[in-house]
């Protein structure tokens, strides 16, 4: 695994995209909570897919920074949007 990656619940993240993470057990299922740079919060159960991942980028629109996030192959994903403007792209294969 690349040293710049962080794996949480079988989902790959860029290390610099994650502020913090934790997990809880609810009804016998492990749920991962991840707080991303820019204020987006996500929750998901441990994944079986080996190609699940999250990527973040910042774009500037009229000098206002916007967060762009790509979520790939994450089953049961719940997203709590950032208070900052952003774009979210979800892909399941």
C-alpha positions as CSV (number, residue, x, y, z in Angstrom):
1,X,0.0,0.0,0.0
2,X,1.3,3.5,-0.8
3,X,2.5,5.4,2.2
4,X,0.4,8.4,1.3
5,X,-2.8,6.3,1.6
6,X,-4.9,5.6,4.7
7,X,-7.3,2.6,4.8
8,X,-10.4,2.9,6.9
9,X,-13.0,0.1,6.8
10,X,-11.4,-1.2,3.5
11,X,-11.8,2.2,1.9
12,X,-8.6,4.0,0.7
13,X,-8.2,7.7,1.5
14,X,-5.4,10.2,0.8
15,X,-3.8,10.8,4.3
16,X,-4.0,14.5,3.9
17,X,-7.8,14.3,3.2
18,X,-8.8,12.9,6.6
19,X,-9.0,15.1,9.7
20,X,-10.0,12.2,12.0
21,X,-11.9,9.0,12.1
22,X,-13.7,6.7,14.6
23,X,-16.0,3.7,14.5
24,X,-18.9,2.5,16.5
25,X,-20.9,-0.7,16.6
26,X,-24.6,-0.3,16.0
27,X,-26.9,-3.4,15.9
28,X,-23.8,-5.6,15.7
29,X,-22.4,-3.8,12.6
30,X,-19.2,-1.7,12.6
31,X,-19.8,1.8,11.2
32,X,-16.9,4.1,10.3
33,X,-17.2,7.8,10.7
34,X,-14.7,9.9,8.8
35,X,-14.3,13.6,9.0
36,X,-12.8,15.0,5.8
37,X,-10.8,18.2,5.1
38,X,-13.3,20.9,4.3
39,X,-16.0,19.8,6.7
40,X,-17.6,16.8,5.0
41,X,-18.5,13.9,7.3
42,X,-19.2,10.4,6.0
43,X,-20.4,7.2,7.5
44,X,-20.2,3.7,6.1
45,X,-19.9,0.0,7.2
46,X,-16.7,-1.9,6.5
47,X,-16.5,-2.7,2.8
48,X,-15.9,-5.9,1.0
49,X,-14.9,-4.3,-2.3
50,X,-11.1,-4.0,-2.7
51,X,-11.4,-0.9,-5.0
52,X,-13.4,1.4,-2.6
53,X,-11.9,4.9,-2.3
54,X,-12.4,8.6,-1.6
55,X,-10.6,11.4,-3.3
56,X,-10.7,15.1,-2.5
57,X,-9.7,18.2,-4.4
58,X,-10.2,21.9,-4.0
59,X,-11.4,24.1,-6.9
60,X,-11.7,27.8,-7.0
61,X,-14.8,29.5,-8.5
62,X,-14.7,33.3,-8.4
63,X,-12.0,33.1,-5.7
64,X,-14.3,30.9,-3.5
65,X,-12.8,27.6,-2.6
66,X,-15.1,24.6,-3.3
67,X,-14.5,21.0,-2.2
68,X,-14.9,18.3,-4.8
69,X,-15.2,14.7,-3.5
70,X,-15.3,11.4,-5.4
71,X,-16.7,8.4,-3.6
72,X,-16.0,5.1,-5.4
73,X,-17.7,1.7,-4.7
74,X,-18.8,2.5,-1.1
75,X,-21.9,0.5,-0.1
76,X,-24.2,2.1,2.5
77,X,-22.5,5.5,2.3
78,X,-24.1,8.4,4.1
79,X,-22.7,11.9,3.4
80,X,-23.2,14.9,5.6
81,X,-22.3,17.8,3.4
82,X,-19.8,20.4,4.3
83,X,-21.0,23.9,5.3
84,X,-18.8,25.1,2.5
85,X,-19.9,24.8,-1.1
86,X,-18.9,21.5,-2.7
87,X,-19.5,18.9,-5.3
88,X,-19.9,15.2,-4.6
89,X,-19.6,12.4,-7.1
90,X,-20.6,8.9,-6.2
91,X,-19.8,5.9,-8.4
92,X,-20.6,2.3,-7.8
93,X,-19.5,-0.5,-10.1
